Amino acid sequence: MLVAAQQQGLPMPRPSHLMTLALAAAALYIYALASDNAVLGLLAKPIPVLVMIAWLYTAPATPYRRWITIGLAFSALGDILLAIPADLFVFGLAAFLCAHLAYLRAYCGRTLRPALPALVASAIIGISLFGVLASHGLGPLLLPVSAYALAISAMLWRAVACGGVAALGACLFVFSDSLIGIDRFVSPFAAAPYLIILAYWLGQWAIASSAHHDSTDKVLTQSGARSVGSC
């Protein structure tokens, strides 16, 4: 629908309108958490990420933007699966695994430099968090969680290699997922749902923002190259 609107030259939603919608949905979801309203939570939870997808279509079309959009789409699917009042944790985990793989592809398209310090730090974080969760017993979730830990660690590594808001978003995403693991498998705590969703939304926003920064950086780089060539 958004693509068709662009092709037909129709006006796209203003960023301020999108932000208002996202904030309203976020407030409704926080209220749903506080009031234990599962239906309202299911309806409101995916909206902020869907709004981010709409916002991405205001950025120039690039392969990087395409992969970030795919990652956000899988994230919205994961939001829905985890908000359904049923035990669909594995399916939600699979959706977010696909999201991380899409983000990983986007970051690899931006740079392939080794970034060894980032690799070491990401490996330490991933192994440490997985070790904590595994020590408390993952049961049949051992293999799915181990695959997910590998994917998110790789995503974190490449995001930090890219730097900027991409790295910030990945760090917030990892922090949010760490809280999910601690709350579900180690020691539940009352503030977890609120901290998890706030860190998650901020992380996704930063990741989406990186697509706008990517297009800006390319314009500046191309302009600089033309200036050098004209000297």
JOSULTA-V540995 format. One line per field, one symbol per residue. burial: # if it has 9 or more other ideal C-beta (glycine too) atoms within 8 Angstrom, else .. A space follows every 50 residues. Layout:
burial=???
//
This chain:
burial=.#..##.....#.....##.##..##.######....#.###.####### #######.#..#.####################....##..######### ########.#....#..##.###.###.##.###...#..##.####### ############..###################..#.....#.####.## ###############..#.............
//
